[in-house]
Amino acid sequence: MPGILVAGTTSDAGKSLVTTGLCRALHRRGLRVAPFKAQNMSNNSMVCSDGSEIGRAQYLQALAAGVEPGSLHNPVLLKPSSDRRSFVVLRGRPAGELRAGEYATGRTALAQAAFAAYDELAATHDLVICEGAGSPAEVNLRGGDYVNMGLAQHGRLPVVLVADIDRGGALAALYGTWGLLDDADRALLSGYLVNKFRGDESVLEPGLAELSRRCGLPSYGVLPWLADVWIDSEDALSNGRYAPVTAEEPTLSVAAVALPRTSNATDLDPLESEPGVDVTVTRDPRVCAAADLLVLPGSRATVADLRWLRESGIADVVRDRAAAGRPVLGICGGYQMLCEGIDDPVESGAGAVDGLGMLGGTVRFTADKVLGRPTDVWRGLPVAGYTIHHGRPDADGSFPGGATTGTVTGTMWHGIFESDDFRAEWLRQVAEAAGSPWRPAADRPRFAAAREAMIDRLADALETHADVDRMIEVAGESR
Ligand SMILES: NC(=O)CC[C@H](N)C(=O)O
């Protein structure tokens, strides 16, 4: 059965967006389509209904494709805990660690599992839309590659190269990618797609014509810059991802700490989606002190990030805020940091260390990983979340998945702010405690509906600006 590989000339070229949009566009055309990413390196993950853990982006792509998300869609997930070490999730379950030097040697088993997952998807769908990682032109990594050209060769997949024209150098990046591949890999390139374009397309046209003339690759189209499309990202929390609040309305300011090993940064998306709530991702203690709400997000390295928090001066801000009755929220790793003590022979191997002591009890890390999708009712409002952690605090349940003492709250659950009524009511209380005039608007957008609409806008953009027919056609010729 056919497939296609969406590869990027750089990280962040928009592969995930294109893959998501294609999944929806082909699903709308009545095709049985599935997303696939052989290996994702990300700390933004999600728990599927069968308890397996995959990248957030692939989870969303499966929803866009109208299929139940599962570990087949992202068989290998590497969760970096330092620059030289990653936790391995294989077919949705923890499978040890990988160190930087082992990338060439320790990955044969991962490649086999990834190819087997692709074959299974390909056998049961009309079309598999594969997303590459980074750039396929990293020829130094080509030997053990199973996510870019290695996968393309395995499945004989035609490749669509996506280039980000917003950052500049898109033509050179496309030409350079074409030029660096060996003949066998180059033969699989089927065309390119220019992404994030703003301005007059007729100015770009001669550049594309020259590029096509030189490398013989056709253009699949030019996708415009889509300002109002955000997506469950695989990348770490980064400043500038969130649009500032511009209206002359009361605002609730939220400072989210950019921990070095932030995990599940997507927890902030529903807060950002709330009209009048202004989320700033920061490492500045002054911004953390001034905000109405301070959020410590999840972390893939709780003890190391707690040390960083102390060194940054933000731990002092947390203490001052708690003493002054100003709101603080810790999510998962952030909650663990707020507890009295942490006993961690697993993630950091540090043993017993002091926490910030804002919430009670000791967090105990165990080798087995908690993966779940719990639900609760808080003040009559339904709350749903998901759990991905080794460390278990003594949560007293005074808050879903956690505890509240005064204005300091912790939860082990990710994704809880996607529960619309709960989000509004909790933020209303935060605004009151912080002395902010912000109140939730009656006609607030529902988060899941907003995300669905975004997926549809992506599909519309592809149908309008890209040659989707030709992509289906070349995919059909792949085997
Ligand atoms: N998702 C998280 O924040 C995980 C917290 C911590 N690293 C743990 O495994 O327990």
The ligand as an SDF file (V2000), in Angstrom:
LIG
                    3D

 10  9  0  0  0  0  0  0  0  0999 V2000
    5.7290   14.7430   32.9360 N   0  0  0  0  0  0  0  0  0  0  0  0
    6.4940   15.1160   33.9430 C   0  0  0  0  0  0  0  0  0  0  0  0
    6.5770   16.2790   34.3000 O   0  0  0  0  0  0  0  0  0  0  0  0
    7.3100   14.0200   34.5580 C   0  0  0  0  0  0  0  0  0  0  0  0
    7.8800   14.3840   35.9010 C   0  0  0  0  0  0  0  0  0  0  0  0
    9.0720   13.5230   36.2830 C   0  0  0  0  0  0  0  0  0  0  0  0
   10.1180   13.6550   35.3210 N   0  0  0  0  0  0  0  0  0  0  0  0
    8.6630   12.0830   36.4550 C   0  0  0  0  0  0  0  0  0  0  0  0
    8.9080   11.2450   35.6270 O   0  0  0  0  0  0  0  0  0  0  0  0
    8.0770   11.7440   37.4510 O   0  0  0  0  0  0  0  0  0  0  0  0
  1  2  1  0
  2  3  2  0
  2  4  1  0
  4  5  1  0
  5  6  1  0
  6  7  1  0
  6  8  1  0
  8  9  2  0
  8 10  1  0
M  END
$$$$
